[in-house]
Amino acid sequence: MTNAPALDQRPMTEEADHLKINSIDHIEIWVGNAKQAMYWWWKGFGFTPVAYSGLETGNRRYASYVLESGKIRLVVSAPYKPTDEMAVHHLLHGDGVKVMALGVDDVGESFQATVSRGATAAWQPREQSDEYGTIRTAAIKTYGETLHVFVDRSDYKGPFMPGYQKLDYSADSAGLVAVDHIVGNVELGKMNYWVNFYHHVMGFRQLLSFDDKDISTEYSALMSKVMANGNGRVKFPINEPADGKKKSQIEEYLDYYMTPGVQHLALSTGDIIGTVRELKARGIEFLRVPQAYYDILPERIAHVGVKEDLKAIEELGILVDYDDEGYLLQIFSRPLQDRPTMFIEVIERHGSRGFGKGNFKALFEALENEQAKRGNL
Ligand code: FE2
C-alpha cells in the first residue's frame, strides 16, 4: 500500500521552496547481502568503501557499508535476523532504495515544515552522538516504502554516523561524481498525487512533463513529470504507467518491486566515454539500442556541436540528446539485481537540462526487447 496522506490539492504556484536542501546526503539501499553489494559498488562502479557498521562495531541488527564516489554517498545494508523489518522489506521487494537522505541546515524545521503540510512522519527529530560529535536526523515517508531522511552533519566529524567505523579501502574511480536525478515509479493514476506531494509538502516546482505522445512505442507507454527543489540541485522525476498494447516497463517494475519505488539513479560524470569504457571492462552491463539509432545519429546531431568522438559513442552504445541549451550524453544499465527493478543511468551534461526525451523511443524499444526475453511483455 502506498502512503497517502490527504494533501493540499490547490494548484501549483511558484511560491513554495520553503525547504532549504543543500544536497543529497546519501542513498541507502536495503539488500540481501551487504558485503557482496559493497563489493559490487566498489569493484564494479569504482566507489570507495569508507565506513562500516555491523557485529564488529556493536551493531547486532544489521551489516552496513558506506561507499563514496565524488559527491555520491551510497549505503548498502542487510539484516542479520529474519524477523527484522529490513528482512521483511527484502523478502517483499528484493534489493531497493529505502532512503533518499537530504542534507539540511535545520532538521527540526525541515521535519516541521513538511509534516505540517501533510507528510507522514517516519521518525521524529533525534540526535545521535559519539566521539566525533552529534548528528541530527528526522524522517518522512514518500512513495511506496521509501523515506526521505533529513540530515544535519554540521556538528559531526566521523566517517558517516555514530555506530559506523572508518574503513581504509582504496578504489579505482570510474569517474562518477554526483547524483544528477533520482526517478520514482508510482502506480497508475498516482503521478499527480506525488507531484502535488513534492510541490506542496517539499516546496519543489515542476520542471518538465512528458506524456504518452512523447513516450510511447508500440507496446509501452509512460507519463513522467520532473520535480526540482528551489536551488535545482535535487531533481526527482516521477513516472506512472500509461496504457499501451502490452505491459509497460513501469508496470513490470511495480509487479516485481511490489510497491512504488526508485526506478533509477542517474549518476553524472565529466567523461562519459572514459567512465562507460571502464564500467564495461569491469562487467557492468548496459542496454543497447538498435543500430538504426547510430545510422542516423551524425545527421540528427550535425548542428549540435558534440565534442565527443562519435565512433566511441557508437561503440559504447551511448545516447545523445539536445535542446536549445545544449546537449547531454547518457546510457542506462541493465537491472542491478535479479528482479527487473532498479538500474543506473550514467549522464554527462553539456548545457542541456533535459532528460533525454529524444532518446525515449529508441530506448524503450531496447527495454521492450529485454522485457520480451524475460517473458514480461
Ligand atoms: Fe534518468
Residues whose N, C-alpha, C, O or C-beta is under 5 A from the ligand:
A	BS01	FE2	A266 E345
